[in-house]
Amino acid sequence: MRSYLDFEKSVADLETKVEELRALVNDGDPALSEELTRLEIRSERALAELYANLTPWQKTLVARHPQRPHCSDFIAGLLSDFTPLSGDRLFGEDAAIVGGFARFRGSPVCVIGQEKGADTEARLKHNFGMARPEGYRKAVRLMELADRFSLPVISLVDTAGAFPGVDAEERGQAEAIARSTEKSLALGVANVAVIIGEGGSGGAIAIATCNRVLMLEHAIYTVASPEACASILWRDTTKAQEAATSMKITAQDLFKFGLIDAIVQEPVGGAHRAPAAAIAATGEAIASALEGLGNLSPDAIREARADKFLAMGRKG
């Protein structure tokens, strides 16, 4: 059953009418069939117009949609022979970060991603995609293996941020994020990150400092959530919508500022309406990004990555 966001009420009403009319068209009435066609066109047009003019806050809600495809969906849809690895060899396993080795279009790759979970049980298991230090240390372990065997790394980013709990801080959360970021920057193999939903703070940057950073059309990438920003600046979380607009967190803004490299177009109505199409488009974008990096030497890959991030914020 499709779940609608608050701002989609007008579309929800039209689609409900379409479904009701479809149930009646079985009688074979030509007039009803004609009315159904008109209503379907009207519904599709309303959806397209709505999603062509989303506000940053509305995009935030779409990025968090519970039916949006998660990391595990992208792995299942894009990779074959996926072999997950667990644990950081220091403390334990963190299910918020899923990683391992697989084949992407026949070629071996390393994949690292943040998994939020699709239902209550899975969300609790994966801690809503918020990793603890052992998760980032597992990511470092995977990147070291990828570097050793000359395998490109694909990062699938979808987290509200690193887990802020006391236990995570006691085990060195900031240091673990810094080490993961450092390793990502130092890799001698090509790495590509895709922001598939939320890209929240250092929790996202830890696996997203890559040669190419791609972003789904309705994803967000931000230093802090709009709610956190509103709480910090105004001590009022009800100003989250205002914060979302001011922070420039959408793919369109970030592409304009040169902070991401490409926008992956989503199906009309968002990735949650047609997950398979969104995953396929992401696969094409990843393949294109890796192809552009395929002939570079390890030193050239490191240099290109360093130049990319050092250039951010500099005036031309």
N, C-alpha and C positions, 0 to 999 in steps of 0.2 A: 504494500500500500504506500502510495506516494505521500511524503510529508511536506507540507507547504510552510514557507516562512511568512511572517506577518505581512510583509510588504507585497506578497504574492496573492493577496485575497481576491483581487479582481480577476486574475488568471484562474485561480482555484474555482471561482464561481462559474466561469465560462467552461472550464474543463469538466466540471460536475454536470453541467447541462448537456455537454457533448456525450458523456457516458450514458446519461439518462435517455437521450434521443437514440443512441445506438441500440439500446435495448428494445426500442419500439420499431426500429427500421426493419427488424426481422419479418415484419408483416408484409413487406414488399411494397409499401405505399410510396409511389414516385415523389409525391409532395414532401413526405418526411425525409426521403433520401436527399432531395435538393436542399431542404432546410439544414440537414446535418452537414452537408458540404459547406454551406455558407458559414455555419457556426464553427466548423473546424478551421476554416481560413481565418475567421475573426479571432479565434483563440490563439492560433499560431502567430498572427500579426501582433496581438497584444503581448504575447510572451517575448517576441523579438524586440519590440519597442521598449518593454520594461527592462530587459537585460542589456540593451544598448545604452541605457542611461542610468546605470546603478551608481549610487553614491558610495564613497569609501566605506561607510558603515554597513551598507547593504552588502558590499563585497565581503566584508568581514563575516557577516552572517552566512553568506554562501560558502566561504572558505571553511566554516565550521559545521556545515550541514552534516547531520549524522549519516546521511546516505551517500555522501561523497566517497569516491573510491579511495581506499587507504593504501598504505605501503604494500601490504600483502596482496592486494588486488593487482597492483602494478607488477609485482614480482611474478605472480601467476600468469598475467597477461603478456608480459614481455620477455620473460626468461624461461629457459628450459634447464633441466638437470640441476636445479637449485639445491645446494648442499649447505644448510645453515651451520654456523659455528657458534658455540655458546661459551660464556665465561670470559673473564679478563686475566685469568691465571694469577690473580692477586687476592681477590675477595670473593667474587661469586658471579652469578648470572644476572643480567638486567634485561628483562623482556621488552622494555620500552624501545630499545634499539635492536633491530633485527638485521643480521648480516651473514654473509657467507660468499660462496663462489657459485657461479652459474655460467650458462652460455647465453649470450645476446646475439641473435641472428647468426648462430653457429660459432661465434668467437668467445673464448673464455673471458670472464670479467669478474671483478669483485663488486658486490653490491652491499650498501649500508643504508638503512632507512629507519625512520621513526614510525612506529606503529601505534595508533591510538586505540584500535579495537572497534569492532562493529556492533557489539551488544554489551550489556552490563558485565557479564562474566569476562569477556575479552578486554574490556576497558580496565577492569580491576587488575587483570593479569598483566597488562602492558602499562599500567600506571598512567593511562590516558596519554601515552606518548611522551611523558616527562621523565627523562633519563636521570639516573643517579651516577655518581662518579664511575662505577664499574661499567656502565654502559659506554661512556666515552673512552674508557681504557680498552674496552673490547673493540671499539672502532679503531683505536690506534693499532691494536694487535692485527686487525684485518688489513689496515693500510700497509703495515710493515710487510705482511705476507704478499700483498699485491705488488709492492715495490720489488720484493725479492724475486718474484716470478714474472715481472714485467707485464702485469695485467692492469688494464684501465679500471678506474673506480667510478661507479655510478652511485650517487647519493640521492636518496628520496627523502626530502625534508617535509615534515609535518608535525610540528610540536608547538604548544603554547609557550614553551620554555623549559629549561632544565628544572628538575624537581627542587623546590625551595625548602625542603624539610631539614630539620636539625641533623638527622642522621647523615644526610648527604653532605652537609657542610662539615661535619666531623670527619668524614672520609676524604675531604679535599676536593669539593665540587669545582671550585674556581680553577685549581691547578689542573684537574682532569680536563676541563674544557680548554684551557690554554694549551695543554699538551696535544690534544686532538687537533686544535686549530693549527698549531705549529707543524704537526706531522702532515696535515693536509696541504699546507703551503710548501713543504719540503719534498713532496713526492716527485720522483723522477719519471712517473707514468702519468698519462693524461687522466684528469678527473673532471667529471661533469655532475653538477648538482641540479636537481629539479625541485622547485618549491611547489608541492602538489596541493597544499592546503594552507596551513599556518606556518610561517617561518618566524618563530619567536625568539628574539634576543640571542644571547650567547649559546643557548641550547641548539639553535639552528646553525649559527656561524661555525660551530665546532666541526660540522661535517660539510659545510657549504662553501668553504674557501677554496674554490675550484677554478680550473682553467676556463670553464664555461658555466655560467649560472643561468638556468632557464626557469621560467615561471609560468604556471598555468594562468590563463586570462583572469580568473576571478580569485586567485590566491592572494595572500597578503604576506609581507615581509617587513618586520618591524623590530625596533630596539626594545620595545615594551608593548604590551597589549594596550588598546585604546582605553580600557577600564583602568589599568594601572597608571597610564599617563594622566588621565583625568583626576585620579586620586592624588597623584603627586603634585600636579600643578594647581588644581582647584579644590582639592580635598572633597571632591564631589564626583562620584562615579556616574551620575546621571549625565555628565557632560562627555561621555564616551564618544558620542557621535561627532561632537565638535573636535575632539582630540583626533579621531580617525581622519577627519578631513585635513587637519593641520599637519599631521605627521607624514603625509605623502607615502602611504604604505601600499598602494596598489601597484600592480604590474606596469600599468601605463605610466605612472609617475616615475617609478624606478628605472624603467627603460629610458625615459626621457633624460634622466640624470646620469645615465651610463652606469648604473649600479648593477644591472642585470644585462645579459647579452641577447636574450630573445624571449618573446612571449608565445606560448603555445595556446592556440585558439581552442576554446571549449565549445561543445555543442550548444546550440541555442537553449537557454534555460539552465546552463551550468553542467558540470561534469556529472552531477548526481542523476541527471535525467537520462544520460546515455553514457554510462561508464566505459563500455567497450570502445566507443568512438574516441573518448577522451584519452584512454590508455593507448590506443593505436596512434593518435596524433603525437602523444608524448614520445612514443617509440621512434617515430620519424625524426623528431627534433633531436633526440639523443644520438641517433645514428648519424645525423648530419654534423652534429658537434664533434663526435669522435672521429669522423672521417677527416675533418679539418685539422685535427691534431695528430693524425696517424703517422706522418712522416717526420715528426720532430724528434730530435735526440733528447735524452734525459735533461741535459743542461739547458737546452732550448725551451723545454717544457717548463722547467723551474723559472727560467728568466722571464718567459712570457707571462706566467702566473704572477710573479712578483711585480712586473711592470703594470699589469692590470690593476692590482690592488693599490699600488703606490700612486697611480694616476688619479684615483678617486678623490674628488674634492679639490684638485688642483685646477687653477685657471689656465685656459689655453693661451 
